[in-house]
Amino acid sequence: MQHYYISDIHIGHKNALTFDNKPWDSLEDYHRDIILLWNAKVTDKDIVHILGDFAHTTDVKLVVDVLSQLVGKKHLIRGNHDRFIDKIGFDQRLFQNICEIEYVHDNGKRIVCSHYPMLAWQNSHHDSIHFYGHLHLNGHKKTEGFFRVPRTYNTFLGLANYAPATADEIIKNFDDFVERGELESEIRYD
């Protein structure tokens, strides 16, 4: 069993194709490829932590259709656009867990997962790390909204080739992003 992380998939949100510079022209192609990329990496035994904004639509049928094709045990850390959860006809049992914040022990790492970035979190000064979503590329080479606090990592799907990523991949991808100079500002604290 492997843990994977991903955020801000925005199923059903046509504008997300343009404001995040995604390489798709249609939502249908995007949804198809997200399913293919996800299922090429994840197995039924794996746990996928979705750090919010799985979908930005109230079309419950579409959400259920996409979600039911994705393998693995899915945990949703609720994001600001995940309104489909409360709609009539949505079966919350498609997720193993739905929460606002999740504490994960993954391969010796203590990870605090939330949709929103935090400046401090449980055990933040004792080697735990924080995974978050919510902040996107928004069509810019440099991200105006990303920030960097020590031991915080963005799980935005565009930083991980549009597929769920392991904790080590999340850390490497975000560190590489920072090293390439694509982060406009950094917040530091001791």
C-alpha positions as CSV (number, residue, x, y, z in Angstrom):
1,M,0.0,0.0,0.0
2,Q,1.2,3.4,-1.0
3,H,0.0,6.9,0.0
4,Y,-0.6,9.4,-2.8
5,Y,-1.5,13.1,-2.7
6,I,-3.2,15.4,-5.2
7,S,-5.3,18.6,-5.1
8,D,-7.3,21.0,-7.2
9,I,-8.4,18.6,-10.0
10,H,-11.5,20.8,-10.6
11,I,-13.6,18.2,-12.4
12,G,-16.3,20.0,-14.4
13,H,-14.7,23.4,-14.3
14,K,-14.0,24.6,-17.9
15,N,-12.2,27.8,-16.8
16,A,-9.6,25.7,-14.9
17,L,-8.3,24.5,-18.3
18,T,-7.3,28.0,-19.2
19,F,-6.3,29.6,-15.9
20,D,-4.0,26.8,-15.0
21,N,-2.4,26.5,-18.5
22,K,-3.5,22.8,-18.7
23,P,-2.7,21.1,-22.0
24,W,-6.3,20.2,-22.8
25,D,-8.9,21.9,-25.0
26,S,-12.0,20.2,-23.7
27,L,-13.3,19.0,-20.3
28,E,-14.1,15.6,-21.8
29,D,-10.4,15.1,-22.8
30,Y,-9.2,16.4,-19.5
31,H,-11.5,14.0,-17.5
32,R,-10.5,11.1,-19.7
33,D,-6.8,11.7,-19.2
34,I,-7.0,12.4,-15.5
35,I,-8.6,9.0,-15.1
36,L,-5.9,7.3,-17.3
37,L,-3.0,9.0,-15.5
38,W,-4.5,8.3,-12.1
39,N,-5.2,4.6,-12.8
40,A,-1.8,4.1,-14.4
41,K,-0.1,5.0,-11.1
42,V,-2.5,4.0,-8.3
43,T,-3.7,0.5,-7.3
44,D,-6.9,-0.6,-5.5
45,K,-4.8,-1.0,-2.3
46,D,-3.4,2.5,-2.3
47,I,-4.7,5.5,-0.4
48,V,-5.1,8.8,-2.3
49,H,-5.5,11.9,-0.2
50,I,-7.3,14.5,-2.3
51,L,-6.5,17.9,-0.7
52,G,-9.6,19.7,-1.9
53,D,-11.4,20.9,-4.9
54,F,-11.9,17.5,-6.5
55,A,-14.7,19.1,-8.5
56,H,-16.0,22.5,-9.2
57,T,-19.5,21.6,-10.3
58,T,-22.9,20.7,-8.9
59,D,-23.3,18.0,-11.6
60,V,-23.4,15.1,-9.2
61,K,-23.7,12.6,-12.1
62,L,-20.4,13.8,-13.6
63,V,-18.6,13.7,-10.3
64,V,-19.8,10.2,-9.5
65,D,-18.9,9.0,-13.0
66,V,-15.3,10.3,-12.8
67,L,-14.9,9.4,-9.1
68,S,-16.1,5.8,-9.6
69,Q,-13.5,5.2,-12.4
70,L,-10.6,6.2,-10.1
71,V,-8.9,3.3,-8.3
72,G,-7.7,3.4,-4.8
73,K,-9.1,4.3,-1.4
74,K,-9.9,8.0,-1.7
75,H,-9.8,10.4,1.2
76,L,-11.2,13.9,0.6
77,I,-9.9,16.9,2.6
78,R,-12.7,19.2,1.7
79,G,-11.9,22.3,-0.4
80,N,-13.9,25.5,-1.1
81,H,-15.4,24.1,-4.3
82,D,-16.3,20.6,-3.1
83,R,-20.0,21.5,-2.8
84,F,-21.1,18.4,-4.6
85,I,-20.6,16.4,-1.4
86,D,-23.8,17.9,0.1
87,K,-26.0,17.5,-3.0
88,I,-28.8,15.1,-3.2
89,G,-27.8,12.0,-5.1
90,F,-24.1,12.1,-4.1
91,D,-23.0,8.9,-2.2
92,Q,-20.4,10.0,0.3
93,R,-19.3,6.4,0.6
94,L,-17.3,6.9,-2.6
95,F,-14.8,8.4,-0.2
96,Q,-13.3,6.4,2.7
97,N,-13.1,9.7,4.6
98,I,-14.2,13.3,4.2
99,C,-12.7,15.8,6.6
100,E,-11.3,19.4,6.9
101,I,-7.8,18.3,8.0
102,E,-6.1,14.9,8.0
103,Y,-3.1,13.6,9.9
104,V,-1.1,11.0,8.0
105,H,1.8,8.8,9.0
106,D,3.5,7.9,5.7
107,N,6.8,6.1,5.5
108,G,8.2,7.7,8.6
109,K,6.8,11.1,7.8
110,R,4.2,12.9,9.8
111,I,2.1,14.9,7.4
112,V,-0.7,17.4,8.2
113,C,-3.0,17.7,5.1
114,S,-5.4,20.5,4.5
115,H,-6.8,22.3,1.5
116,Y,-5.6,25.7,2.7
117,P,-1.9,26.5,3.4
118,M,-1.0,27.1,7.0
119,L,1.8,29.0,8.6
120,A,1.9,26.7,11.6
121,W,0.3,23.3,12.2
122,Q,0.4,20.5,14.8
123,N,4.0,19.6,15.5
124,S,5.2,22.1,12.9
125,H,8.4,22.7,15.0
126,H,8.9,19.0,15.5
127,D,9.6,17.7,12.0
128,S,6.1,17.2,10.8
129,I,5.4,18.6,7.3
130,H,2.3,20.2,5.8
131,F,0.7,19.4,2.4
132,Y,-1.8,21.9,1.1
133,G,-3.7,22.7,-2.1
134,H,-5.9,25.7,-3.1
135,L,-3.1,27.7,-4.7
136,H,-2.7,27.3,-8.5
137,L,-0.5,28.3,-11.3
138,N,-3.2,30.7,-12.5
139,G,-1.7,31.1,-16.0
140,H,1.5,32.7,-14.9
141,K,5.0,31.3,-15.2
142,K,5.7,32.5,-11.7
143,T,2.9,31.9,-9.2
144,E,1.6,35.0,-7.5
145,G,-0.2,32.9,-5.0
146,F,2.3,30.2,-4.0
147,F,4.2,30.8,-0.8
148,R,6.9,28.9,0.9
149,V,7.1,28.2,4.6
150,P,9.7,25.6,5.7
151,R,8.3,22.1,5.5
152,T,5.2,23.1,3.5
153,Y,4.5,21.6,0.1
154,N,1.8,22.3,-2.5
155,T,0.0,19.3,-3.9
156,F,-1.5,21.0,-7.0
157,L,-1.8,18.4,-9.7
158,G,0.0,20.6,-12.3
159,L,3.2,20.2,-10.3
160,A,3.0,16.4,-10.5
161,N,2.2,15.8,-14.1
162,Y,-1.6,15.6,-13.4
163,A,-1.4,12.4,-11.4
164,P,-1.4,11.6,-7.7
165,A,2.1,11.7,-6.3
166,T,3.9,10.1,-3.3
167,A,5.1,12.3,-0.4
168,D,8.7,12.1,-1.7
169,E,7.5,13.1,-5.2
170,I,5.5,16.0,-3.8
171,I,8.5,17.3,-1.9
172,K,10.9,16.9,-4.8
173,N,8.5,18.5,-7.3
174,F,7.9,21.5,-5.2
175,D,11.6,21.9,-4.2
176,D,12.4,21.7,-7.9
177,F,9.7,24.3,-8.7
178,V,11.3,26.6,-6.0
179,E,14.8,26.0,-7.3
180,R,13.9,26.9,-10.8
181,G,12.9,30.3,-9.5
182,E,9.2,29.9,-10.2
183,L,8.1,31.0,-6.8
184,E,7.8,34.7,-6.4
185,S,7.9,35.0,-2.6
186,E,9.0,33.0,0.3
187,I,7.8,33.3,3.9
188,R,10.3,32.2,6.5
189,Y,10.1,31.6,10.2
190,D,12.3,30.0,12.8
